[in-house]
């Protein structure tokens, strides 16, 4: 074929990108484009913005890096603003394209827009979609996606026993674009972001914070650099399972999630690097566990193909009848990190300030919202969508549904946040890092400042309701109640 449009979505890379590789292989010239769709801006139906500034900054940096990579191979990245079903067909017509190549993703909005683009193409223009974002390819699953097990462990065991991971696809050596191509400007953070006022002033991405676990610079180059630092320079993969429940510092976990979410790194490429590490360094339970976590990510992707929009209903994919609360004031206190429960507040303030939170933190703040406060889990999922630099629709909404008891597990998954704080932040280093007003308290009081008597409050200079919020509920009584359920 003469010309193909390459529509980039959440696949902002050149290495192991079948969309780009197949288009370059089959067409004489390609027209790579990224579209800033205005529907990604503004508030969601649950209140928080659809995309906050942390993720917007990461996306902008990823686009800058993708453009540079394409230019290194003789190509270019076009940037356009508008609805995708208008921009992509118009570009296909203007470039006299024979086909549009694009990534396909399983969530409802993504599928609807993919179909709208396909339906809007001029007659005779083919739509070529590629599955590019999971470790295992959807066509290689031993059981068709609409019949897969809804429980992770049996699904994982079946896939591991009978499915091979495909080899990564090399980046194109040379990319040819039309001579008269008009590139357009990389959108600003403001153009990519929504209004993230929900989290208060701390949600503004107004510069790096030295407490952040990682700067999270966007782009494939930075993603590959992170893997180089974590695997090969720091040699941390050999202890991944042992350290992955940490909460402070860069290297307690891989921090690949943001790069996977934006498609800056391919899980198949990471898999190849894990196998190389196992060949050259060590192969143990820790190296396997990183692949285990990639399989968890896959599981939610395939579950979204199977269940679709049911993942966004209050009752979830299992139709669990729960009476959710819709207390906006309580939700705002949770979002701002002002609940009076330090382990929750520290995690939420880290999220608001940096766009990131540890896996341990995510489970605890989610459980607090849905179990202790009984607030609609979708509000929490939407807030994470706004704030997280590593937001992925299937992973985020799938995990929230799981925690809320309406997703892929029928067990009661509630966390006792008080005991979790003692277990995972026993010396209160994490809490005191993100809540400096509690920095001088001994660990037992840093996690339970309401237990201070008058003399101790005076000694440590902490007055509840002034220096730090009063508890919004009786936490100890609430967790005693939950424990008896």
N, C-alpha and C positions, 0 to 999 in steps of 0.2 A: 504494500500500500504506500501511497505517497506521504500522507500526513496523519498523525495521531495526536489527539489532545490527551495529556496526562493530568488528571484531576487529583491533586494531593489532598488528603484528608488527615487522618491520624497515622500517617506513614511518612513522616518527615525525615527521610534518610535516602541514601543512595545504595548502601550495602544491604543485600538480601531484601530488595524491594521488587517483587515480581511485576508489580504494576509498571514501574519504570523500565525494568529490564526487558519485559516482553514488548512494550511499545517501541523501545529503541531497536530491538531485534527485528521487528516486523515492519516498521515504517522508515522511510527515508529521512523524514524530518519529524520532530516532536514539538509540541507546544505545552510545556509544563505550566500549570496554573494552580494557585491557591486562592480561594474565595473567602473573603471576610463577610459572612452572612449576618445581617443585622438581627436575625432572630436569635443569635447567640448572645446578644446584649440584652440588658434590661432584667426585670425581676421574673423569677419563676412563679408558678401558681401557688407555691408554698410560702412565698415571702422573700427569701434570700435571692440575691442576684444569680444569674445563670453562670457567670464567669467573673471571678474577682481578679484583683490586680496581680496576685502572685502567679496564677496560672497564665494570665495575659502576658506578663513579662517573660515567662518561660517560653510561651508560644512565639512571641516576637523574636527572641534570641534563636529559637529553633528555625524560624523562617530565614533569618539572616544567615545562619550556618548552612542551611539547605541551598540557598541561592549561591553562596560561595562555592559549595561543592559542585553544583551544576556548572558554574562558570569555569571551574578548574578543568572540566571535561569538554569545554566548548559550548555548554548549554546556557540556559537562562531560566529564571523563575518569574513568571508573570504574577502580579498581585492585583486582584480586582475586588471591588466591594459591590455587594448586591446579593439577591437570592440566588442560590446555586442553580435552580431550575431555569433562571433567566440567563445568568452569566455564561454557564458552560455551553448550552446550546447555541447562544449567540457567537461564542468564540469558535465553536466547531464550524458554524456556517461561514464566519469571516475568514477562517484559515483553510476553508475547503477541505476539512478533515474527512477521512474515511471512517474513523472510529474514535471513541472516547474510552480510555483505560482508567479504571478507578478501583480503589479499595472498597470492599463491602464489609459492613459491620452489622452486628445483630440487633442493636437496640431500635426501638420503634421510630424515633425521629430520624435516625440515620437511614433506616430502610425506606421511610416515606420520601426522604429527599433524594435518595438514590433512584427510586422509581420515578419521581417527578423529573429528574434530569433525563433519565432514559426516555420517558414519554415525550419530553420536549425537544428531542433531537430532530434535526432535519431528516427527511426521508432518505434512506440509503446509508445513514451513519450508524454503524454498529456500536453497541455498548458492551465493552469487555470488562467484566469485574473479576477481581482476584481476592482470595482470602489470604491475608498477609500478616495477621497479628497474633497468632497463637503458636505454641510449641508444636503441637500436633495439628496436622491439616484436617479440616473438617471432612474431606473426602476419604481420609485414611482411617477414620474411626471404625472399630470393629462392629459397633452397633450404631445404626443410623441415629442422627441427633434427636429425632422426634421420639425415639424409644429408649434413650439412655437412662440410666438409673439416676434418680433425684438425690441420692446420697453419695457423697464424694468417695468414700473409701472403696466400695465395690467398683465404681466407675474407674478410679485410678488404677486399681489392680488389673482390671481387664485391659486397659489401654497400655499400661507398662508391659504386660506380658505379650501383647500381640501387635503393637504398632511401633514402627520406626519413625524417628524424627527425620524429616527431609533435610538434605544438605542446603546450606545457605546459597543464595544466588549471588554471584559476583556483581560488583558495581559496574555499570557500563564504562568502558574505556573512553569512548568518544560519543558525544551527544550533539546532534545537528538540529538547530532551530531555524525557522525562517529568518531571512535577512532583515525584514522590516518589522520585527517584533518590538512592541512597546512594553517595557518591563513593568512600569508602575512602581510606586513607593511601598516599602515595608510599612504596614500599618503601625501606628503608635500603640502604646499600652492602653491609652484611653479609648482608642478605636476598637480594641479587642476586648476590653473589660466591660462589665456591667457596673451598677451602683452597689458597692459592697458595704453600705452603711450599717448593715445588721450587726456586725461585730464591733462597732464602735471605732474609735480612732486607731486602735492597735491593728486593725485590719488593713490599714493603708500600707502599701509596699513602698515605703519612703527611704529605702536604703538598707544595707545589710545589718544584721544583728550579730554581735560576736558570740551570742549564746546559741545560734542556729547550728544544727548538726552538720549542715553542708550549705554552700551558697546556691546550689542547684542552678548552675548556668545551663541554659537550654541549648539543644543541638546535638547532632550525631557526634561531632568532634569531642564535645565535653562528655558525652555518654561513654564513648570509647575510652576517654581519659580516666573516667571514674572507674571503669572496669580494670584498666591497667594499674591504677593506684591500689584498688582493693585486692585484686587477685595477685598480681605479679610483684608490685613494689612492697606492699604491706604484708603479703602472704596471709591474708585474713580468712580466705575461704576455708582453710583447714579447721577453723573453729566457729564457723557460721552458726551451726545449730546451738552451740553452747552460749553464744553471745547475743543471739537475735532478739532476746527480750529486753535488751538494754534500752536506755532512754536518753543518754547524754553522749555526745561525741559522734564523729563521722563513721566509725568503723565497727559499731556493734552489729550492723547489718549492711547489706550491699548498697542500698539506696538507689537501686536501678528503676524503681517504680515510676518515677516521673518520665524517664527516658522510654520506658515501655508504653506508658499511657499516650504519649505524643507520637509514638512510632519512631523515635530517634534511634532506638536500638531494637533489633529483632530478637525474639526469644530463641529462635533457632541459632542465631549467631552467638548468643550467650551460652547456649547448650554446647556448641562446638568448643568455646573457650573453657567451659567446665571440663569437658573431656580432655582437652589438651593439658589443663592443670592437673587432672588426675594422672595423666601419663607422665608428666614432667615433675610433679611435686608429690602429691599424695592423693589417694582415693580412700575416702572414709565416709562415715555417716553424715558428716558435716557437708561434704561436697554433694552428696546425694540430696541433702535437705534443700539446697537451693533449687534443684530441679523439681523437688516435691512442691515447693512454693510456686514455681512456674506452672505446675500441673493444677494447683488450686486456682490460679488465675485462668487457665484454660477452661476449667470446669464451669466457672460462672459465664464465660463467653458462650459456651455451648448450651448452658441452661437458658440463656436469653434467647438463643435461636429457638429452643423448644417451647418456652413459655411466653415469650414476647411481653406484651403490655400487662400481663398479670403481675409482673414484678413491681408495678407502680401502684397497685391497689392497696388500700389499707389492710385488707385481709390476706394479701400475698398470694403466692402460687398454691398454697394449701387451703385457702379459704377459711383461715382461722378467725373466728368471731371474737374480736377484742374491742372493748370500749375505750377508745383513745381520747385523751384530754387535748384541748386546744387552748391552753392558757398561754397567751402571747407574752405576758410579762415574765412568767417562769421560763419560757423558752429564751427570752432575751437575756435573762441572767445567766442561763447555761451558755449561750453563745458568746457572751462577753467575758466569761470566766469570773463570775461574781456570785457563785452559788453559796459560798462559805465553806465548801468542802475542798481543801487545798489540792488534793490529787487531781480532781476534776478541773479546778480553776487553772492550775499550772499547765495542764495539757491544752486547754482551750486557749490560753494566752500564747502558748508556743505556736499553736495553729494560726491564730490571728496575726501574729507578728511575722511568721516565717513561711506560712503555707504548708507546713509539714507537722506530723505528729507520729510517734512510734506506733507500731502495731498494738503493743500493750496498752498504750494510751487510748487508741481508737476504740478498742473493745470496752474499756472502762467508761469513757465518757458516753458512748452509745448506750451501754447498759444503764448508766445513771439516768439518762433522759427517758428511756423507754420502760425501764423496770421501776426505778425509784419514783420518777415523776409521772410515768404513764402517759407521756406526751407522744403524739402521733409520730411514729418513726420516720415518716416521709419528710417531716420538717427537718429532722437531723440530717437525713441523707441529702436534702437540698442545700443545707448549710455547708456540708462537706463539699458538695459540688462547687459551691461558690469559692471556698477557701483553699482547697487542696491543690498544691502544685502538681500532684500525681493523680488527679481525678481521672478515673476510668468508669464509664457508665455501668458496665456489668459488674466490675469488682466492687464499686461503691454501693450500688443499690442491692446487689446480691448479698454483700456482707451485712448491710443494715437490716435487710429482711431476715437474715439468719439470726442476728442478735435480737431482733424483735420477736422471734418465735413464729414468724409467718413465712419463712423461707425454706431452705433446704435441710432443716433439722427440726424434729418434733420435740426435742428435749428442752427443758427449762435452762436457758443459757445465762441466767442472770449472774452478775459479778457482785461480790461484796467489795465495794471500792475501798472500804477501810482496811480490810485484810489484804487486799491487793496492794495498797500503798505500803503497808508494812513489809510485804514480801518482796516487792520489786523496787522499793525506794526506802529501804530500811534505815538508812542514815539521813533521809530527807534531803539528800543533795539535789535531786531533781526539783522538788517543791521549792526549796530555798533559792534555786537558780532562777526560776521563773516567777516567784513571788518574793521579791526582795524585801517587802514589808515584814516577812516572816523569817528573814535570814538569820536573826539572832536567837531564834527559838531552838531549844533542844529538839531532837527528832520526834519524840513522842508528842510534843505540843505543836510542832510544825505541821503534823498531820491532823491534830485535833485541837486547834487553838481555843475552842469553846470550853475546854476543860481547865483553862487557866483560872486560878482564883484571883481575887482583887490584888493581892500583894504581888503575885507573879506577873499580872498584866502591867502593873506599875514598874516592876523590875525590868521587864523586857520591852517596855514601851509599845505594847500592842493593845489597842482599844478596839474591840469588835464594834462594827458599825461606823467607825471613823477610819482606822488604819487598814482594816480588812473587814469584808462583809460578815454580818451575822449569818448563821446557818439559815437557809431558806426553809428547811424542814428539820425534824429531829432525826439525824442520820442514823444514829445507833438504834433507835426504835424501829426505823423503817427497815433496816437490814435484818433486824431480828424477825420482823414480820415476813420478809421475803424468804428468810431461811426456814420458816415454818410452812411455806406453801407446799 
